[in-house]
Amino acid sequence: MGEVFLIVMGIVIGVRLSNWNEVGKQRKLEAKLLAEIKNDLLDTKDELLVDLSSHRRAMYSGMIISNVLRKESSFHDSLYYHFSRCFNDRQLYPKSGGYESMKSYGVDIVSNDSIRKRIMDVYQLDLKRVVEFGQANPKYDIPLLLLPYQQTHFRLTDEVDRQRTMEGVALPVLFYDLALHSFIDLQNDQLFLMDLQRSFSIRRQKIGRHIASLKRIDALVTAIDEELKRLNGS
């Protein structure tokens, strides 16, 4: 009986050690995945901040153009800059390597239910909405919306606005100034004014989705930091 007892105890201890070892491996893998997701989110946050700044500047320029067309009697050369800037748009490409790895292992690899849900919400809801409202979607592509009016009301001059050199291209790439055909015609183009206002609505939604995603990312990164401390025993 004593020998049987020792054998059984040896098996039990072996199984427990094996389980503890497996749990330890799982924790290390979970911590590695969470750290990767956190770094991906921080990189995505940087891109969101750049895009948000671009959208705000473009909105400002568009509003200046709208106000001038409605209130002024003449065109100011400085407005060419604002016309160029109001065409700016962005497309987010979020980093998702850590999130994809989490899914490949099975989402339950993240043991904290709250953090697991928040990660999935950020990628499947917040960032997905930002991507869907990006320039790659023709429905929300602002340059595509406004380009016909640029082609109708403006022409290229022979004056070089700027030039850029490109690796592998012998000659510099030249960008020429635009010139407005008729300020009165642009003022009286109601379709342009309506689509310019529509661009404000689209951009407002883009800005709102960027801000919401940034807040969610900040909160999630903070939560992941706390979870990493727990997993690493500090």
C-alpha positions, -999 to +999 in steps of 0.1 A: +000+000+000+029+023+008+044+018-026+011+023-043+006+055-023+040+068-033+033+060-070+000+078-069+015+108-052+043+109-077+017+109-105-003+137-088+027+158-082+039+152-118+005+162-132+005+194-110+040+203-120+031+198-157-001+220-152+019+247-135+045+246-162+017+249-188+001+277-170+035+295-168+039+291-206+004+304-212+010+334-191+043+342-209+025+338-243-004+360-231+020+387-218+039+386-251+007+390-272-006+418-250+027+437-253+025+433-290-011+445-292-001+475-270+027+484-293+005+481-324-021+503-307+005+530-299+017+529-336-019+532-347-025+560-323+003+580-339-012+575-373-046+585-360-032+617-345-015+627-378-047+620-397-068+639-372-046+669-375-048+668-413-086+666-412-089+695-388-066+717-410-086+707-441-119+715-424-105+749-414-094+756-450-128+745-464-146+768-440-125+797-451-133+791-487-170+788-480-170+820-460-151+839-488-175+827-515-205+838-495-193+871-481-164+885-503-166+903-536-131+893-548-107+864-548-075+865-527-044+847-540-039+832-505-070+811-510-052+789-536-034+774-506-067+767-488-083+752-520-053+728-522-056+719-485-093+712-484-087+683-508-066+665-482-079+632-471-065+602-453-068+564-451-060+546-418-041+513-420-041+501-384-014+478-372-030+445-362-003+419-361-007+413-323-045+411-326-043+386-355-019+365-335-043+366-306-071+353-329-049+326-343-042+312-308-078+316-298-091+348-282-093+330-249-055+332-247-062+366-231-075+354-197-090+388-186-125+389-200-127+427-198-095+433-217-102+407-242-136+423-250-121+458-252-094+446-276-120+431-299-142+462-296-113+485-306-104+464-336-138+452-347-158+484-340-137+516-335-109+511-359-131+493-384-153+524-386-124+547-391-111+525-419-146+523-435-148+561-435-114+565-451-105+577-485-104+542-499-142+541-497-155+562-527-186+571-507-164+591-482-135+601-506-135+639-503-110+646-532-132+624-554-162+646-544-145+679-550-122+672-579-148+679-607-151+715-595-113+720-595-112+708-631-141+731-640-131+763-623-093+761-623-065+758-649-027+752-646-004+781-652+032+781-664+044+793-629+061+766-609+047+763-574+073+738-562+096+710-574+105+677-559+133+653-567+127+616-567+152+587-564+158+571-598+142+600-617+167+623-635+146+654-638+128+671-609+090+667-607+074+701-612+041+712-597+025+743-613+003+770-598-034+770-603-054+799-616-091+805-611-111+811-643-139+832-627-145+841-591-181+850-599-187+816-616-174+798-586-195+819-563-226+810-583-219+773-586-245+760-561-235+724-567-200+732-556-212+750-525-235+721-517-208+695-521-183+716-502-208+716-473-213+678-478-175+674-474-178+692-440-203+666-429-182+637-441-151+652-425-169+659-392-178+622-390-142+612-397-129+636-370-155+622-345-145+586-352-108+594-349-114+611-315-135+582-302-109+557-313-081+576-297-099+577-264-106+539-265-070+532-274-057+553-245-080+536-220-071+501-234-034+507-233-036+517-197-056+486-189-031+464-208-002+480-188-019+470-155-026+435-168+010+431-179+022+440-143-001+413-130+010+387-154+047+395-149+042+394-111+052+430-105 
